Amino acid sequence: MPNCASCHDAHAAAPPGSGEVASVCGACHRDALEMFRRSPHFAVSLRGEMKQCVTCHGNHAVGLPDYDLFDRPPPKDADPNRGTGCVSCHDIADAGDRGGVVAAALGKGFRETDAKLRDAKARVDDVASRGFFVEDERESLAQARRELVQAVPLAHTADLPAIQLALRRSHSFVDEALVGVEGKIREERDRRILGSFGALVLFVIAGFLALRRRRPAAGTA
């Protein structure tokens, strides 16, 4: 469990903001640190023009990241120690701000992917409640969720094409699940139609045979 000494050291506590903050956070979040060092933000942070991790995530009020960090300012009553994400430095509404354009695209892309995944899960669950076997489709959705979760830390690279590629992979697994359940519904509907048609044919044949049996009897009388 992280505590004060995890970041500040027990006997030589440095004041907040000193040194390379990313290395402090990176002691635990190593993958995020490596991604951050590949981003254009890293060089900016070394020049002292941004506070590295705490600019986006905050310091003592770090919580679970959400998509609002990309393109939405925190609410007015938010903890002042909470990070303010991309809007700390970028204007989302300014088409000339490359960082703002990327941030807006990320917020939109992550929300759309998450919403599509949730809608697909509801569809698969509904189909399952009607007696269909949907384990393959559920596995596709699980893979879609994994792709989405793995795409989130890629935001540390600020590499929009790479992140969008990861989101497209998530979309492809969602589409795979939806195609699967719709195919099963269609097959079941076709079987019912075929069964109804077969029953109708049998009914007609039975009626025809019954009619033939009655005609000789009527002629004899």
TORKOL-4160 file (C-alpha; in steps of 0.2 Angstrom, whole numbers, padded with zeros to 4 digits, m for minus):
221
<pt num="1" X="0000" Y="0000" Z="0000"/>
<pt num="2" X="0008" Y="0017" Z="m0005"/>
<pt num="3" X="0011" Y="0029" Z="0009"/>
<pt num="4" X="0020" Y="0046" Z="0011"/>
<pt num="5" X="0037" Y="0037" Z="0011"/>
<pt num="6" X="0033" Y="0029" Z="m0006"/>
<pt num="7" X="0035" Y="0046" Z="m0015"/>
<pt num="8" X="0045" Y="0057" Z="m0003"/>
<pt num="9" X="0057" Y="0045" Z="0006"/>
<pt num="10" X="0056" Y="0043" Z="0025"/>
<pt num="11" X="0072" Y="0052" Z="0030"/>
<pt num="12" X="0076" Y="0064" Z="0016"/>
<pt num="13" X="0059" Y="0070" Z="0011"/>
<pt num="14" X="0061" Y="0082" Z="m0004"/>
<pt num="15" X="0048" Y="0096" Z="m0006"/>
<pt num="16" X="0034" Y="0093" Z="m0019"/>
<pt num="17" X="0039" Y="0098" Z="m0037"/>
<pt num="18" X="0058" Y="0095" Z="m0035"/>
<pt num="19" X="0068" Y="0083" Z="m0045"/>
<pt num="20" X="0060" Y="0072" Z="m0059"/>
<pt num="21" X="0042" Y="0068" Z="m0054"/>
<pt num="22" X="0040" Y="0055" Z="m0067"/>
<pt num="23" X="0054" Y="0045" Z="m0060"/>
<pt num="24" X="0045" Y="0045" Z="m0043"/>
<pt num="25" X="0029" Y="0039" Z="m0050"/>
<pt num="26" X="0038" Y="0028" Z="m0062"/>
<pt num="27" X="0045" Y="0018" Z="m0048"/>
<pt num="28" X="0028" Y="0009" Z="m0047"/>
<pt num="29" X="0021" Y="0014" Z="m0064"/>
<pt num="30" X="0035" Y="0008" Z="m0075"/>
<pt num="31" X="0026" Y="0005" Z="m0091"/>
<pt num="32" X="0018" Y="0022" Z="m0090"/>
<pt num="33" X="0035" Y="0030" Z="m0087"/>
<pt num="34" X="0042" Y="0022" Z="m0102"/>
<pt num="35" X="0027" Y="0028" Z="m0113"/>
<pt num="36" X="0029" Y="0045" Z="m0106"/>
<pt num="37" X="0047" Y="0046" Z="m0111"/>
<pt num="38" X="0042" Y="0042" Z="m0129"/>
<pt num="39" X="0030" Y="0056" Z="m0129"/>
<pt num="40" X="0033" Y="0075" Z="m0135"/>
<pt num="41" X="0028" Y="0079" Z="m0117"/>
<pt num="42" X="0044" Y="0072" Z="m0110"/>
<pt num="43" X="0056" Y="0084" Z="m0118"/>
<pt num="44" X="0044" Y="0099" Z="m0112"/>
<pt num="45" X="0045" Y="0092" Z="m0095"/>
<pt num="46" X="0064" Y="0092" Z="m0094"/>
<pt num="47" X="0064" Y="0110" Z="m0099"/>
<pt num="48" X="0053" Y="0113" Z="m0084"/>
<pt num="49" X="0038" Y="0119" Z="m0094"/>
<pt num="50" X="0026" Y="0106" Z="m0086"/>
<pt num="51" X="0025" Y="0097" Z="m0070"/>
<pt num="52" X="0025" Y="0079" Z="m0078"/>
<pt num="53" X="0013" Y="0067" Z="m0070"/>
<pt num="54" X="0005" Y="0079" Z="m0058"/>
<pt num="55" X="0000" Y="0091" Z="m0071"/>
<pt num="56" X="m0013" Y="0078" Z="m0078"/>
<pt num="57" X="m0016" Y="0067" Z="m0063"/>
<pt num="58" X="m0013" Y="0078" Z="m0048"/>
<pt num="59" X="m0002" Y="0074" Z="m0033"/>
<pt num="60" X="m0011" Y="0069" Z="m0017"/>
<pt num="61" X="m0028" Y="0067" Z="m0024"/>
<pt num="62" X="m0024" Y="0055" Z="m0038"/>
<pt num="63" X="m0039" Y="0044" Z="m0042"/>
<pt num="64" X="m0043" Y="0032" Z="m0056"/>
<pt num="65" X="m0041" Y="0040" Z="m0073"/>
<pt num="66" X="m0057" Y="0043" Z="m0083"/>
<pt num="67" X="m0060" Y="0049" Z="m0100"/>
<pt num="68" X="m0064" Y="0067" Z="m0094"/>
<pt num="69" X="m0045" Y="0069" Z="m0092"/>
<pt num="70" X="m0043" Y="0071" Z="m0110"/>
<pt num="71" X="m0055" Y="0085" Z="m0115"/>
<pt num="72" X="m0065" Y="0091" Z="m0100"/>
<pt num="73" X="m0060" Y="0102" Z="m0086"/>
<pt num="74" X="m0064" Y="0096" Z="m0068"/>
<pt num="75" X="m0080" Y="0102" Z="m0059"/>
<pt num="76" X="m0079" Y="0118" Z="m0049"/>
<pt num="77" X="m0080" Y="0109" Z="m0033"/>
<pt num="78" X="m0066" Y="0096" Z="m0037"/>
<pt num="79" X="m0051" Y="0094" Z="m0025"/>
<pt num="80" X="m0038" Y="0107" Z="m0030"/>
<pt num="81" X="m0025" Y="0093" Z="m0029"/>
<pt num="82" X="m0034" Y="0084" Z="m0043"/>
<pt num="83" X="m0025" Y="0084" Z="m0060"/>
<pt num="84" X="m0033" Y="0094" Z="m0074"/>
<pt num="85" X="m0028" Y="0083" Z="m0088"/>
<pt num="86" X="m0025" Y="0089" Z="m0106"/>
<pt num="87" X="m0034" Y="0105" Z="m0103"/>
<pt num="88" X="m0020" Y="0111" Z="m0091"/>
<pt num="89" X="m0011" Y="0116" Z="m0107"/>
<pt num="90" X="m0022" Y="0114" Z="m0122"/>
<pt num="91" X="m0037" Y="0122" Z="m0129"/>
<pt num="92" X="m0049" Y="0109" Z="m0135"/>
<pt num="93" X="m0059" Y="0121" Z="m0145"/>
<pt num="94" X="m0044" Y="0128" Z="m0154"/>
<pt num="95" X="m0041" Y="0119" Z="m0171"/>
<pt num="96" X="m0024" Y="0127" Z="m0171"/>
<pt num="97" X="m0019" Y="0119" Z="m0155"/>
<pt num="98" X="m0012" Y="0102" Z="m0161"/>
<pt num="99" X="m0012" Y="0095" Z="m0143"/>
<pt num="100" X="m0030" Y="0101" Z="m0141"/>
<pt num="101" X="m0035" Y="0092" Z="m0157"/>
<pt num="102" X="m0027" Y="0076" Z="m0151"/>
<pt num="103" X="m0035" Y="0077" Z="m0134"/>
<pt num="104" X="m0052" Y="0080" Z="m0141"/>
<pt num="105" X="m0050" Y="0065" Z="m0153"/>
<pt num="106" X="m0045" Y="0054" Z="m0138"/>
<pt num="107" X="m0059" Y="0059" Z="m0127"/>
<pt num="108" X="m0072" Y="0056" Z="m0141"/>
<pt num="109" X="m0063" Y="0040" Z="m0147"/>
<pt num="110" X="m0063" Y="0032" Z="m0129"/>
<pt num="111" X="m0081" Y="0037" Z="m0125"/>
<pt num="112" X="m0087" Y="0030" Z="m0141"/>
<pt num="113" X="m0078" Y="0014" Z="m0140"/>
<pt num="114" X="m0084" Y="0011" Z="m0122"/>
<pt num="115" X="m0102" Y="0015" Z="m0126"/>
<pt num="116" X="m0102" Y="0003" Z="m0141"/>
<pt num="117" X="m0094" Y="m0010" Z="m0130"/>
<pt num="118" X="m0108" Y="m0008" Z="m0116"/>
<pt num="119" X="m0122" Y="m0008" Z="m0129"/>
<pt num="120" X="m0115" Y="m0024" Z="m0137"/>
<pt num="121" X="m0114" Y="m0032" Z="m0120"/>
<pt num="122" X="m0132" Y="m0028" Z="m0116"/>
<pt num="123" X="m0137" Y="m0035" Z="m0133"/>
<pt num="124" X="m0127" Y="m0051" Z="m0130"/>
<pt num="125" X="m0135" Y="m0053" Z="m0112"/>
<pt num="126" X="m0152" Y="m0051" Z="m0120"/>
<pt num="127" X="m0149" Y="m0064" Z="m0133"/>
<pt num="128" X="m0142" Y="m0076" Z="m0119"/>
<pt num="129" X="m0158" Y="m0073" Z="m0109"/>
<pt num="130" X="m0168" Y="m0080" Z="m0123"/>
<pt num="131" X="m0158" Y="m0097" Z="m0122"/>
<pt num="132" X="m0145" Y="m0094" Z="m0135"/>
<pt num="133" X="m0127" Y="m0100" Z="m0132"/>
<pt num="134" X="m0116" Y="m0085" Z="m0133"/>
<pt num="135" X="m0100" Y="m0089" Z="m0124"/>
<pt num="136" X="m0090" Y="m0086" Z="m0140"/>
<pt num="137" X="m0098" Y="m0069" Z="m0142"/>
<pt num="138" X="m0094" Y="m0065" Z="m0123"/>
<pt num="139" X="m0076" Y="m0070" Z="m0126"/>
<pt num="140" X="m0075" Y="m0057" Z="m0141"/>
<pt num="141" X="m0082" Y="m0044" Z="m0129"/>
<pt num="142" X="m0069" Y="m0048" Z="m0116"/>
<pt num="143" X="m0056" Y="m0046" Z="m0129"/>
<pt num="144" X="m0063" Y="m0030" Z="m0134"/>
<pt num="145" X="m0063" Y="m0024" Z="m0116"/>
<pt num="146" X="m0045" Y="m0029" Z="m0114"/>
<pt num="147" X="m0040" Y="m0019" Z="m0130"/>
<pt num="148" X="m0049" Y="m0004" Z="m0123"/>
<pt num="149" X="m0040" Y="m0006" Z="m0106"/>
<pt num="150" X="m0023" Y="m0008" Z="m0114"/>
<pt num="151" X="m0026" Y="0008" Z="m0125"/>
<pt num="152" X="m0029" Y="0019" Z="m0110"/>
<pt num="153" X="m0011" Y="0020" Z="m0104"/>
<pt num="154" X="m0005" Y="0023" Z="m0122"/>
<pt num="155" X="m0011" Y="0040" Z="m0119"/>
<pt num="156" X="0005" Y="0043" Z="m0111"/>
<pt num="157" X="0014" Y="0043" Z="m0128"/>
<pt num="158" X="0002" Y="0056" Z="m0135"/>
<pt num="159" X="0003" Y="0045" Z="m0151"/>
<pt num="160" X="m0014" Y="0047" Z="m0158"/>
<pt num="161" X="m0012" Y="0035" Z="m0173"/>
<pt num="162" X="m0006" Y="0021" Z="m0161"/>
<pt num="163" X="m0021" Y="0024" Z="m0149"/>
<pt num="164" X="m0034" Y="0025" Z="m0163"/>
<pt num="165" X="m0027" Y="0008" Z="m0170"/>
<pt num="166" X="m0029" Y="0000" Z="m0153"/>
<pt num="167" X="m0047" Y="0007" Z="m0152"/>
<pt num="168" X="m0051" Y="0000" Z="m0169"/>
<pt num="169" X="m0045" Y="m0017" Z="m0163"/>
<pt num="170" X="m0058" Y="m0015" Z="m0149"/>
<pt num="171" X="m0071" Y="m0011" Z="m0161"/>
<pt num="172" X="m0067" Y="m0026" Z="m0172"/>
<pt num="173" X="m0070" Y="m0038" Z="m0158"/>
<pt num="174" X="m0086" Y="m0029" Z="m0153"/>
<pt num="175" X="m0092" Y="m0031" Z="m0171"/>
<pt num="176" X="m0087" Y="m0049" Z="m0171"/>
<pt num="177" X="m0098" Y="m0052" Z="m0156"/>
<pt num="178" X="m0113" Y="m0043" Z="m0164"/>
<pt num="179" X="m0111" Y="m0052" Z="m0180"/>
<pt num="180" X="m0111" Y="m0068" Z="m0170"/>
<pt num="181" X="m0127" Y="m0065" Z="m0160"/>
<pt num="182" X="m0136" Y="m0058" Z="m0175"/>
<pt num="183" X="m0131" Y="m0073" Z="m0185"/>
<pt num="184" X="m0138" Y="m0085" Z="m0172"/>
<pt num="185" X="m0154" Y="m0075" Z="m0171"/>
<pt num="186" X="m0156" Y="m0076" Z="m0190"/>
<pt num="187" X="m0153" Y="m0095" Z="m0190"/>
<pt num="188" X="m0166" Y="m0098" Z="m0177"/>
<pt num="189" X="m0178" Y="m0087" Z="m0186"/>
<pt num="190" X="m0175" Y="m0097" Z="m0202"/>
<pt num="191" X="m0177" Y="m0113" Z="m0193"/>
<pt num="192" X="m0194" Y="m0108" Z="m0187"/>
<pt num="193" X="m0199" Y="m0102" Z="m0204"/>
<pt num="194" X="m0194" Y="m0118" Z="m0211"/>
<pt num="195" X="m0203" Y="m0128" Z="m0197"/>
<pt num="196" X="m0219" Y="m0118" Z="m0200"/>
<pt num="197" X="m0218" Y="m0121" Z="m0219"/>
<pt num="198" X="m0215" Y="m0140" Z="m0216"/>
<pt num="199" X="m0230" Y="m0141" Z="m0204"/>
<pt num="200" X="m0240" Y="m0132" Z="m0217"/>
<pt num="201" X="m0235" Y="m0144" Z="m0231"/>
<pt num="202" X="m0239" Y="m0159" Z="m0219"/>
<pt num="203" X="m0256" Y="m0151" Z="m0216"/>
<pt num="204" X="m0260" Y="m0149" Z="m0234"/>
<pt num="205" X="m0254" Y="m0167" Z="m0238"/>
<pt num="206" X="m0264" Y="m0174" Z="m0224"/>
<pt num="207" X="m0279" Y="m0165" Z="m0230"/>
<pt num="208" X="m0277" Y="m0171" Z="m0248"/>
<pt num="209" X="m0275" Y="m0189" Z="m0242"/>
<pt num="210" X="m0291" Y="m0187" Z="m0231"/>
<pt num="211" X="m0300" Y="m0180" Z="m0246"/>
<pt num="212" X="m0295" Y="m0195" Z="m0257"/>
<pt num="213" X="m0301" Y="m0207" Z="m0244"/>
<pt num="214" X="m0318" Y="m0199" Z="m0243"/>
<pt num="215" X="m0321" Y="m0199" Z="m0262"/>
<pt num="216" X="m0321" Y="m0218" Z="m0265"/>
<pt num="217" X="m0332" Y="m0220" Z="m0250"/>
<pt num="218" X="m0344" Y="m0207" Z="m0257"/>
<pt num="219" X="m0344" Y="m0215" Z="m0275"/>
<pt num="220" X="m0349" Y="m0232" Z="m0268"/>
<pt num="221" X="m0363" Y="m0225" Z="m0258"/>
